[in-house]
């Protein structure tokens, strides 16, 4: 993702998928993908949303984050935000791509999904396979399970086609039911009681930390990070704090203050410019956070280094 993309979660989704969204106020779009025969569709990026793929016919390769995955009818998988995808060597390929943001679901629903045995197993990450490997990694449904999933898919479509009578609550409930069904099929046979909730049903904690460390200057919020992790803000904060030793907001603030100190010592940028480059909203917010953490104002901090002859 580019520097700006993660901070425009809703705006980016709505602008790119306007013609496919079933309602302008809901972060859900369905792409009916139909490719007869060809060698390469080109690549595109899931900038700020998850995509649930249900392969309903044909075959081909789905290139996801540089990995070519063979696909055929019955494959089901999810790609997280930031994924770069495209089809290759396809024939009579029929797929439904449910593009959605975590905000589609209530906090309790997100937490329920993230703790289901098998849910994270159907999410494909860039690190799942070596770049030169070709693997059938996606969940492949048995005929019986496929019939169940196909009916759930049709139920979603049927409700979306109700026009003015469509119910946002029902569509959301049907999508939630579809994801729960897939998670339970994927986790069949696993002991749900011993499955540790990951910091991300979508992105792993290491990925979240990397995003924090490389993009803290973008004004990231805990809610945005939680959405990428497919967790409610409260559950995400709980797991983050347990694993990292401090709340995510504190962690982000520490990264921003460290950048602030470096810029104060080594540049002649104004306090306002430093605030912008460090991820603070404005100079007043920076000054409050800086004095609360270090007991000194940014200007006095800079003056100390200038007096001592440091630049």
DOKOL-285702 format. One record per residue (C-alpha): residue in three letters; x, y, z. Coordinates in steps of 0.05 Angstrom, whole numbers, plus 5000, padded with zeros to 4 digits. Example, Ala and Ser with C-alpha at 12.3 -4.5 7.8 and 13.67 -1.06 7.14 Angstrom:
<atoms>
ala524649105156 ser527349795143 
</atoms>
This chain:
<atoms>
unk500050005000 unk502250714988 unk503351205044 unk496351505039 unk492150885026 unk491450615097 unk488751285122 unk483251305070 unk479950645087 unk472650825073 unk474051355020 unk478350884978 unk473350314980 unk467450744961 unk471051104905 unk473750474872 unk467550034878 unk461850534872 unk458350174815 unk458649494851 unk456349684920 unk449449444938 unk448150054982 unk452050714985 unk452450685061 unk455049975067 unk462349745056 unk460449135015 unk461149014940 unk460248384900 unk464148264836 unk461247724790 unk467747514755 unk466947144689 unk473046974646 unk472146514587 unk479246374565 unk485746754568 unk492846804593 unk492947404641 unk487947904669 unk493348354697 unk494048534771 unk490048974817 unk490349124891 unk485449024948 unk487449694976 unk483249725039 unk478549135041 unk478048385048 unk475547954990 unk472147284999 unk472746874935 unk467946314920 unk470145944856 unk463845684823 unk466445404757 unk472245304710 unk479545324729 unk485845744726 unk491246054769 unk489846604819 unk496246994829 unk496047284900 unk501847694926 unk506347364874 unk504146654888 unk500446264834 unk494845844865 unk491145324823 unk483645434830 unk477445054808 unk470145004827 unk469544904902 unk475545324924 unk474045844977 unk479046345008 unk479847055033 unk485147565015 unk486648125065 unk487548875053 unk493549045011 unk493548394971 unk495548444898 unk491647944856 unk490247724785 unk488047114744 unk492546734696 unk491646144648 unk484146124660 unk478645744624 unk471145824635 unk472746134703 unk466746344745 unk467946674812 unk464247114862 unk468547614899 unk465347904961 unk469348534976 unk468048805045 unk471149205101 unk471248965173 unk466649555190 unk461049175157 unk460348765221 unk459048965293 unk464648905344 unk461648275375 unk461147955306 unk468448105291 unk470647815357 unk466447185345 unk469447075276 unk476547195299 unk476046655352 unk472746125309 unk477245525296 unk478945525222 unk477346245206 unk484546485198 unk486145855158 unk482146105098 unk485846775096 unk491646775048 unk497747175069 unk503847365028 unk508346955074 unk504246305068 unk508446025011 unk515046124977 unk514846584917 unk516446044867 unk511745524895 unk505245304863 unk500545034917 unk493244844923 unk492745234989 unk485445454988 unk480045065023 unk476644594974 unk469544434993 unk466543744988 unk460243704944 unk455843715005 unk459244315036 unk459444664969 unk451844594962 unk450944915031 unk455645485015 unk452645594946 unk445745654977 unk448346175027 unk451446564969 unk444846554932 unk441246774996 unk445747394998 unk444347544925 unk436947444934 unk436647954990 unk440948454952 unk436248404892 unk430248634933 unk431449354912 unk428149864956 unk425849305003 unk432949065017 unk434849005090 unk441949215109 unk441348815174 unk439348185136 unk444848245085 unk449948345140 unk447147745177 unk447447305115 unk454647505102 unk456347355175 unk452946685169 unk456846525106 unk463546685139 unk461746285201 unk459845685158 unk466445715121 unk470445795185 unk467045185216 unk468144765154 unk475544975154 unk476244825228 unk472444175227 unk475843685273 unk479844225310 unk478944335384 unk476245045387 unk477745085461 unk485245075449 unk485345565390 unk488746195413 unk485546825384 unk490747135339 unk492147875341 unk489247865271 unk484247425238 unk486647815177 unk493748075189 unk498447755239 unk501148165297 unk507948225264 unk504648535203 unk500849025247 unk507249225282 unk510649335215 unk504849775193 unk505450175258 unk512950265251 unk512850455177 unk506550865174 unk505551185242 unk506351875210 unk499851775171 unk495451895232 unk493651165241 unk488251025293 unk487050405336 unk480450305300 unk483850275232 unk488949775257 unk483449355289 unk479649345223 unk485849075187 unk486448555242 unk479048365234 unk477748505307 unk473749005348 unk477949575375 unk477149325447 unk479148605431 unk484848835387 unk487449295442 unk487048735493 unk491148245450 unk496048785428 unk497249005500 unk498248285524 unk503248115469 unk507048785462 unk506649015534 unk503049675521 unk496649905488 unk496850045413 unk495350785424 unk501350845471 unk505750465422 unk503850925365 unk504851545408 unk511851295427 unk513751215354 unk511251915339 unk514852225397 unk521351875377 unk520752175308 unk519152855338 unk525452845380 unk529752655320 unk526853215278 unk527653725334 unk534953535342 unk536953475270 unk532653965229 unk530354685229 unk523154495212 unk517654875247 unk513754535302 unk507754515256 unk511754165202 unk514653675252 unk507653525278 unk505353365207 unk511452915193 unk510752555260 unk503352365255 unk500552875304 unk494453265282 unk497453955295 unk502854305336 unk498254375396 unk497053625399 unk504453495391 unk506253985447 unk501253675496 unk503652965482 unk511053175484 unk510553545550 unk506352985582 unk511552465563 unk518152855573 unk516153415620 unk518753945572 unk515954315511 unk518554165441 unk521554865436 unk525354795502 unk527754095481 unk530454385416 unk533754965453 unk537554495498 unk540854155440 unk542354815406 unk545555085469 unk549854455476 unk552254555405 unk548553955376 unk544853975310 
</atoms>
